[in-house]
Every structure is written in structure tokens, then in C-alpha cells.
């Protein structure tokens, strides 16, 4: 019997009713980093936000935002 792969994405969010998910992606990225700041890097409570932003955001954006956070130039409120 083969192992089944279960694919999931972020649930619908009433704050982002349109098909363009750019703001949804950015918000989930910020929510993840706020959560890890408040609860610590090892907190399992933040893992759902990580799954959401990883499902919604292109990898290139995440890499750029990570670089910006490290250099202190990230444009969002963390």
C-alpha cells in the first residue's frame, strides 16, 4: 500500500476576499514572526502560521523578506 500525501493550504480568511492573495501572504508572514517573537522560536503554536505563509508566498519573496529582516530594512510591522 502506498503512502498517501495530504496537501493543504491556508484556510480562507475573510480579511482577504479577492483572488489576489498577496496581502494574505504578507500578513501570514508577519503573523508568524510576531508569534515567534512573543512565544519563542521553539513554540509549536506558531507552526500553523509558518504553514500558511509557506503555502501562500513565493519562495523568492520569503528569501527577500528574511534578508530584509536580518538587515533591519523589512517594511512590515514586526
Backbone as XML, in Angstrom:
<?xml version="1.0"?>
<chain id="A" units="angstrom">
  <residue number="1" name="UNK">
    <atom name="N" x="0.843" y="-1.183" z="0.000"/>
    <atom name="CA" x="0.000" y="0.000" z="0.000"/>
    <atom name="C" x="0.891" y="1.249" z="0.000"/>
  </residue>
  <residue number="2" name="UNK">
    <atom name="N" x="0.603" y="2.162" z="-0.873"/>
    <atom name="CA" x="1.391" y="3.388" z="-0.973"/>
    <atom name="C" x="0.977" y="4.397" z="0.091"/>
  </residue>
  <residue number="3" name="UNK">
    <atom name="N" x="1.963" y="5.187" z="0.533"/>
    <atom name="CA" x="1.656" y="6.258" z="1.474"/>
    <atom name="C" x="0.920" y="7.369" z="0.744"/>
  </residue>
  <residue number="4" name="UNK">
    <atom name="N" x="-0.109" y="7.886" z="1.395"/>
    <atom name="CA" x="-0.868" y="8.975" z="0.796"/>
    <atom name="C" x="-0.257" y="10.303" z="1.206"/>
  </residue>
  <residue number="5" name="UNK">
    <atom name="N" x="-0.176" y="11.216" z="0.275"/>
    <atom name="CA" x="0.320" y="12.559" z="0.547"/>
    <atom name="C" x="-0.883" y="13.471" z="0.680"/>
  </residue>
  <residue number="6" name="UNK">
    <atom name="N" x="-0.940" y="14.166" z="1.793"/>
    <atom name="CA" x="-2.049" y="15.084" z="2.029"/>
    <atom name="C" x="-1.579" y="16.515" z="1.783"/>
  </residue>
  <residue number="7" name="UNK">
    <atom name="N" x="-2.198" y="17.181" z="0.838"/>
    <atom name="CA" x="-1.849" y="18.561" z="0.507"/>
    <atom name="C" x="-2.850" y="19.509" z="1.141"/>
  </residue>
  <residue number="8" name="UNK">
    <atom name="N" x="-2.348" y="20.522" z="1.814"/>
    <atom name="CA" x="-3.210" y="21.515" z="2.440"/>
    <atom name="C" x="-2.671" y="22.905" z="2.128"/>
  </residue>
  <residue number="9" name="UNK">
    <atom name="N" x="-3.546" y="23.868" z="2.198"/>
    <atom name="CA" x="-3.136" y="25.255" z="2.055"/>
    <atom name="C" x="-3.792" y="26.053" z="3.170"/>
  </residue>
  <residue number="10" name="UNK">
    <atom name="N" x="-3.508" y="27.334" z="3.215"/>
    <atom name="CA" x="-4.089" y="28.181" z="4.252"/>
    <atom name="C" x="-5.605" y="28.250" z="4.075"/>
  </residue>
  <residue number="11" name="UNK">
    <atom name="N" x="-6.341" y="28.291" z="5.167"/>
    <atom name="CA" x="-7.800" y="28.396" z="5.051"/>
    <atom name="C" x="-8.216" y="29.774" z="4.547"/>
  </residue>
  <residue number="12" name="UNK">
    <atom name="N" x="-9.421" y="29.869" z="4.061"/>
    <atom name="CA" x="-9.946" y="31.160" z="3.605"/>
    <atom name="C" x="-9.950" y="32.141" z="4.770"/>
  </residue>
  <residue number="13" name="UNK">
    <atom name="N" x="-9.673" y="33.388" z="4.476"/>
    <atom name="CA" x="-9.610" y="34.431" z="5.501"/>
    <atom name="C" x="-10.499" y="35.579" z="5.043"/>
  </residue>
  <residue number="14" name="UNK">
    <atom name="N" x="-11.500" y="35.925" z="5.830"/>
    <atom name="CA" x="-12.461" y="36.959" z="5.440"/>
    <atom name="C" x="-11.811" y="38.318" z="5.217"/>
  </residue>
  <residue number="15" name="UNK">
    <atom name="N" x="-10.604" y="38.521" z="5.740"/>
    <atom name="CA" x="-9.913" y="39.803" z="5.539"/>
    <atom name="C" x="-9.394" y="39.949" z="4.116"/>
  </residue>
  <residue number="16" name="UNK">
    <atom name="N" x="-9.346" y="38.837" z="3.367"/>
    <atom name="CA" x="-8.797" y="38.854" z="2.020"/>
    <atom name="C" x="-9.765" y="38.161" z="1.061"/>
  </residue>
  <residue number="17" name="UNK">
    <atom name="N" x="-10.856" y="38.843" z="0.691"/>
    <atom name="CA" x="-11.909" y="38.200" z="-0.104"/>
    <atom name="C" x="-11.606" y="38.061" z="-1.597"/>
  </residue>
  <residue number="18" name="UNK">
    <atom name="N" x="-10.588" y="38.724" z="-2.096"/>
    <atom name="CA" x="-10.313" y="38.672" z="-3.535"/>
    <atom name="C" x="-9.396" y="37.498" z="-3.867"/>
  </residue>
  <residue number="19" name="UNK">
    <atom name="N" x="-9.242" y="37.240" z="-5.143"/>
    <atom name="CA" x="-8.388" y="36.134" z="-5.560"/>
    <atom name="C" x="-6.909" y="36.466" z="-5.454"/>
  </residue>
  <residue number="20" name="UNK">
    <atom name="N" x="-6.551" y="37.733" z="-5.445"/>
    <atom name="CA" x="-5.151" y="38.124" z="-5.285"/>
    <atom name="C" x="-4.764" y="37.922" z="-3.820"/>
  </residue>
  <residue number="21" name="UNK">
    <atom name="N" x="-3.860" y="37.006" z="-3.571"/>
    <atom name="CA" x="-3.511" y="36.623" z="-2.207"/>
    <atom name="C" x="-2.212" y="37.272" z="-1.703"/>
  </residue>
  <residue number="22" name="UNK">
    <atom name="N" x="-1.752" y="38.327" z="-2.355"/>
    <atom name="CA" x="-0.504" y="38.975" z="-1.958"/>
    <atom name="C" x="-0.558" y="39.478" z="-0.527"/>
  </residue>
  <residue number="23" name="UNK">
    <atom name="N" x="-1.601" y="40.206" z="-0.171"/>
    <atom name="CA" x="-1.709" y="40.728" z="1.197"/>
    <atom name="C" x="-1.886" y="39.602" z="2.205"/>
  </residue>
  <residue number="24" name="UNK">
    <atom name="N" x="-2.615" y="38.563" z="1.829"/>
    <atom name="CA" x="-2.806" y="37.413" z="2.706"/>
    <atom name="C" x="-1.446" y="36.770" z="3.010"/>
  </residue>
  <residue number="25" name="UNK">
    <atom name="N" x="-0.644" y="36.579" z="2.000"/>
    <atom name="CA" x="0.702" y="36.023" z="2.144"/>
    <atom name="C" x="1.526" y="36.882" z="3.093"/>
  </residue>
  <residue number="26" name="UNK">
    <atom name="N" x="1.579" y="38.180" z="2.845"/>
    <atom name="CA" x="2.383" y="39.113" z="3.645"/>
    <atom name="C" x="1.914" y="39.125" z="5.106"/>
  </residue>
  <residue number="27" name="UNK">
    <atom name="N" x="0.607" y="39.132" z="5.315"/>
    <atom name="CA" x="0.053" y="39.140" z="6.668"/>
    <atom name="C" x="0.406" y="37.861" z="7.412"/>
  </residue>
  <residue number="28" name="UNK">
    <atom name="N" x="0.310" y="36.730" z="6.763"/>
    <atom name="CA" x="0.660" y="35.464" z="7.425"/>
    <atom name="C" x="2.146" y="35.402" z="7.766"/>
  </residue>
  <residue number="29" name="UNK">
    <atom name="N" x="2.982" y="35.946" z="6.910"/>
    <atom name="CA" x="4.428" y="36.007" z="7.189"/>
    <atom name="C" x="4.670" y="36.846" z="8.445"/>
  </residue>
  <residue number="30" name="UNK">
    <atom name="N" x="4.025" y="37.995" z="8.519"/>
    <atom name="CA" x="4.170" y="38.873" z="9.684"/>
    <atom name="C" x="3.615" y="38.189" z="10.941"/>
  </residue>
  <residue number="31" name="UNK">
    <atom name="N" x="2.462" y="37.539" z="10.827"/>
    <atom name="CA" x="1.875" y="36.853" z="11.981"/>
    <atom name="C" x="2.812" y="35.769" z="12.516"/>
  </residue>
  <residue number="32" name="UNK">
    <atom name="N" x="3.466" y="35.046" z="11.626"/>
    <atom name="CA" x="4.409" y="34.018" z="12.060"/>
    <atom name="C" x="5.553" y="34.634" z="12.857"/>
  </residue>
  <residue number="33" name="UNK">
    <atom name="N" x="6.133" y="35.702" z="12.347"/>
    <atom name="CA" x="7.287" y="36.296" z="13.028"/>
    <atom name="C" x="6.889" y="37.013" z="14.319"/>
  </residue>
  <residue number="34" name="UNK">
    <atom name="N" x="5.708" y="37.571" z="14.361"/>
    <atom name="CA" x="5.216" y="38.137" z="15.622"/>
    <atom name="C" x="5.028" y="37.034" z="16.660"/>
  </residue>
  <residue number="35" name="UNK">
    <atom name="N" x="4.491" y="35.909" z="16.229"/>
    <atom name="CA" x="4.257" y="34.776" z="17.124"/>
    <atom name="C" x="5.581" y="34.255" z="17.681"/>
  </residue>
  <residue number="36" name="UNK">
    <atom name="N" x="6.577" y="34.070" z="16.824"/>
    <atom name="CA" x="7.862" y="33.553" z="17.307"/>
    <atom name="C" x="8.562" y="34.554" z="18.225"/>
  </residue>
  <residue number="37" name="UNK">
    <atom name="N" x="8.345" y="35.831" z="17.993"/>
    <atom name="CA" x="8.908" y="36.843" z="18.886"/>
    <atom name="C" x="8.243" y="36.773" z="20.257"/>
  </residue>
  <residue number="38" name="UNK">
    <atom name="N" x="6.945" y="36.588" z="20.264"/>
    <atom name="CA" x="6.193" y="36.558" z="21.521"/>
    <atom name="C" x="6.350" y="35.233" z="22.270"/>
  </residue>
  <residue number="39" name="UNK">
    <atom name="N" x="6.376" y="34.110" z="21.544"/>
    <atom name="CA" x="6.349" y="32.798" z="22.192"/>
    <atom name="C" x="7.640" y="32.015" z="22.086"/>
  </residue>
  <residue number="40" name="UNK">
    <atom name="N" x="8.592" y="32.518" z="21.295"/>
    <atom name="CA" x="9.862" y="31.822" z="21.129"/>
    <atom name="C" x="9.916" y="30.991" z="19.870"/>
  </residue>
  <residue number="41" name="UNK">
    <atom name="N" x="11.134" y="30.793" z="19.386"/>
    <atom name="CA" x="11.348" y="30.056" z="18.131"/>
    <atom name="C" x="10.865" y="28.602" z="18.213"/>
  </residue>
  <residue number="42" name="UNK">
    <atom name="N" x="10.919" y="28.001" z="19.384"/>
    <atom name="CA" x="10.582" y="26.589" z="19.530"/>
    <atom name="C" x="9.089" y="26.338" z="19.763"/>
  </residue>
  <residue number="43" name="UNK">
    <atom name="N" x="8.289" y="27.381" z="19.778"/>
    <atom name="CA" x="6.864" y="27.231" z="20.070"/>
    <atom name="C" x="6.114" y="26.550" z="18.925"/>
  </residue>
  <residue number="44" name="UNK">
    <atom name="N" x="5.353" y="25.523" z="19.261"/>
    <atom name="CA" x="4.527" y="24.840" z="18.257"/>
    <atom name="C" x="3.298" y="25.654" z="17.890"/>
  </residue>
  <residue number="45" name="UNK">
    <atom name="N" x="2.931" y="26.628" z="18.722"/>
    <atom name="CA" x="1.764" y="27.469" z="18.445"/>
    <atom name="C" x="1.929" y="28.262" z="17.150"/>
  </residue>
  <residue number="46" name="UNK">
    <atom name="N" x="3.153" y="28.542" z="16.771"/>
    <atom name="CA" x="3.423" y="29.373" z="15.594"/>
    <atom name="C" x="3.495" y="28.565" z="14.299"/>
  </residue>
  <residue number="47" name="UNK">
    <atom name="N" x="3.549" y="27.263" z="14.406"/>
    <atom name="CA" x="3.747" y="26.425" z="13.229"/>
    <atom name="C" x="2.637" y="26.581" z="12.191"/>
  </residue>
  <residue number="48" name="UNK">
    <atom name="N" x="1.412" y="26.810" z="12.630"/>
    <atom name="CA" x="0.317" y="26.963" z="11.647"/>
    <atom name="C" x="0.531" y="28.197" z="10.778"/>
  </residue>
  <residue number="49" name="UNK">
    <atom name="N" x="1.050" y="29.290" z="11.377"/>
    <atom name="CA" x="1.324" y="30.488" z="10.574"/>
    <atom name="C" x="2.437" y="30.210" z="9.568"/>
  </residue>
  <residue number="50" name="UNK">
    <atom name="N" x="3.428" y="29.432" z="9.979"/>
    <atom name="CA" x="4.515" y="29.070" z="9.066"/>
    <atom name="C" x="3.962" y="28.273" z="7.886"/>
  </residue>
  <residue number="51" name="UNK">
    <atom name="N" x="3.090" y="27.315" z="8.163"/>
    <atom name="CA" x="2.491" y="26.518" z="7.082"/>
    <atom name="C" x="1.700" y="27.408" z="6.134"/>
  </residue>
  <residue number="52" name="UNK">
    <atom name="N" x="0.966" y="28.369" z="6.697"/>
    <atom name="CA" x="0.145" y="29.256" z="5.869"/>
    <atom name="C" x="1.004" y="30.108" z="4.944"/>
  </residue>
  <residue number="53" name="UNK">
    <atom name="N" x="2.004" y="30.783" z="5.508"/>
    <atom name="CA" x="2.782" y="31.671" z="4.632"/>
    <atom name="C" x="3.608" y="30.876" z="3.637"/>
  </residue>
  <residue number="54" name="UNK">
    <atom name="N" x="4.069" y="29.694" z="4.020"/>
    <atom name="CA" x="4.828" y="28.874" z="3.070"/>
    <atom name="C" x="3.946" y="28.379" z="1.923"/>
  </residue>
  <residue number="55" name="UNK">
    <atom name="N" x="2.658" y="28.182" z="2.198"/>
    <atom name="CA" x="1.728" y="27.743" z="1.155"/>
    <atom name="C" x="1.327" y="28.890" z="0.238"/>
  </residue>
  <residue number="56" name="UNK">
    <atom name="N" x="1.292" y="30.108" z="0.776"/>
    <atom name="CA" x="0.796" y="31.250" z="0.006"/>
    <atom name="C" x="1.885" y="32.063" z="-0.693"/>
  </residue>
  <residue number="57" name="UNK">
    <atom name="N" x="3.054" y="32.147" z="-0.106"/>
    <atom name="CA" x="4.091" y="33.076" z="-0.582"/>
    <atom name="C" x="5.096" y="32.401" z="-1.506"/>
  </residue>
  <residue number="58" name="UNK">
    <atom name="N" x="5.464" y="33.075" z="-2.581"/>
    <atom name="CA" x="6.552" y="32.572" z="-3.422"/>
    <atom name="C" x="7.862" y="32.561" z="-2.623"/>
  </residue>
  <residue number="59" name="UNK">
    <atom name="N" x="8.673" y="31.552" z="-2.848"/>
    <atom name="CA" x="9.944" y="31.411" z="-2.133"/>
    <atom name="C" x="10.860" y="32.609" z="-2.268"/>
  </residue>
  <residue number="60" name="UNK">
    <atom name="N" x="10.852" y="33.234" z="-3.441"/>
    <atom name="CA" x="11.713" y="34.398" z="-3.662"/>
    <atom name="C" x="11.338" y="35.547" z="-2.726"/>
  </residue>
  <residue number="61" name="UNK">
    <atom name="N" x="10.052" y="35.723" z="-2.486"/>
    <atom name="CA" x="9.601" y="36.783" z="-1.590"/>
    <atom name="C" x="10.078" y="36.505" z="-0.166"/>
  </residue>
  <residue number="62" name="UNK">
    <atom name="N" x="9.918" y="35.253" z="0.259"/>
    <atom name="CA" x="10.302" y="34.885" z="1.624"/>
    <atom name="C" x="11.802" y="35.090" z="1.815"/>
  </residue>
  <residue number="63" name="UNK">
    <atom name="N" x="12.593" y="34.681" z="0.834"/>
    <atom name="CA" x="14.047" y="34.882" z="0.918"/>
    <atom name="C" x="14.376" y="36.368" z="1.040"/>
  </residue>
  <residue number="64" name="UNK">
    <atom name="N" x="13.723" y="37.191" z="0.221"/>
    <atom name="CA" x="13.968" y="38.629" z="0.265"/>
    <atom name="C" x="13.556" y="39.210" z="1.612"/>
  </residue>
  <residue number="65" name="UNK">
    <atom name="N" x="12.399" y="38.821" z="2.117"/>
    <atom name="CA" x="11.931" y="39.334" z="3.406"/>
    <atom name="C" x="12.844" y="38.891" z="4.534"/>
  </residue>
  <residue number="66" name="UNK">
    <atom name="N" x="13.345" y="37.643" z="4.483"/>
    <atom name="CA" x="14.272" y="37.178" z="5.506"/>
    <atom name="C" x="15.554" y="38.008" z="5.498"/>
  </residue>
  <residue number="67" name="UNK">
    <atom name="N" x="16.058" y="38.297" z="4.301"/>
    <atom name="CA" x="17.254" y="39.149" z="4.182"/>
    <atom name="C" x="16.973" y="40.542" z="4.730"/>
  </residue>
  <residue number="68" name="UNK">
    <atom name="N" x="15.803" y="41.084" z="4.427"/>
    <atom name="CA" x="15.443" y="42.411" z="4.918"/>
    <atom name="C" x="15.312" y="42.421" z="6.444"/>
  </residue>
  <residue number="69" name="UNK">
    <atom name="N" x="14.738" y="41.373" z="7.017"/>
    <atom name="CA" x="14.623" y="41.302" z="8.480"/>
    <atom name="C" x="16.009" y="41.271" z="9.120"/>
  </residue>
  <residue number="70" name="UNK">
    <atom name="N" x="16.916" y="40.487" z="8.536"/>
    <atom name="CA" x="18.268" y="40.390" z="9.070"/>
    <atom name="C" x="19.030" y="41.720" z="8.983"/>
  </residue>
  <residue number="71" name="UNK">
    <atom name="N" x="18.769" y="42.478" z="7.923"/>
    <atom name="CA" x="19.473" y="43.758" z="7.756"/>
    <atom name="C" x="18.739" y="44.929" z="8.410"/>
  </residue>
  <residue number="72" name="UNK">
    <atom name="N" x="17.551" y="44.653" z="8.940"/>
    <atom name="CA" x="16.782" y="45.708" z="9.608"/>
    <atom name="C" x="16.021" y="46.634" z="8.674"/>
  </residue>
  <residue number="73" name="UNK">
    <atom name="N" x="15.796" y="46.196" z="7.437"/>
    <atom name="CA" x="15.096" y="47.037" z="6.455"/>
    <atom name="C" x="13.729" y="46.483" z="6.058"/>
  </residue>
  <residue number="74" name="UNK">
    <atom name="N" x="13.230" y="45.503" z="6.801"/>
    <atom name="CA" x="11.930" y="44.910" z="6.459"/>
    <atom name="C" x="10.842" y="45.966" z="6.575"/>
  </residue>
  <residue number="75" name="UNK">
    <atom name="N" x="9.963" y="46.099" z="5.559"/>
    <atom name="CA" x="8.973" y="47.182" z="5.553"/>
    <atom name="C" x="7.754" y="46.951" z="6.438"/>
  </residue>
  <residue number="76" name="UNK">
    <atom name="N" x="7.579" y="45.762" z="6.945"/>
    <atom name="CA" x="6.361" y="45.480" z="7.721"/>
    <atom name="C" x="6.558" y="45.637" z="9.212"/>
  </residue>
  <residue number="77" name="UNK">
    <atom name="N" x="5.435" y="45.686" z="9.936"/>
    <atom name="CA" x="5.491" y="45.817" z="11.393"/>
    <atom name="C" x="5.713" y="44.471" z="12.080"/>
  </residue>
  <residue number="78" name="UNK">
    <atom name="N" x="6.913" y="44.257" z="12.575"/>
    <atom name="CA" x="7.195" y="43.016" z="13.300"/>
    <atom name="C" x="7.306" y="43.374" z="14.752"/>
  </residue>
</chain>
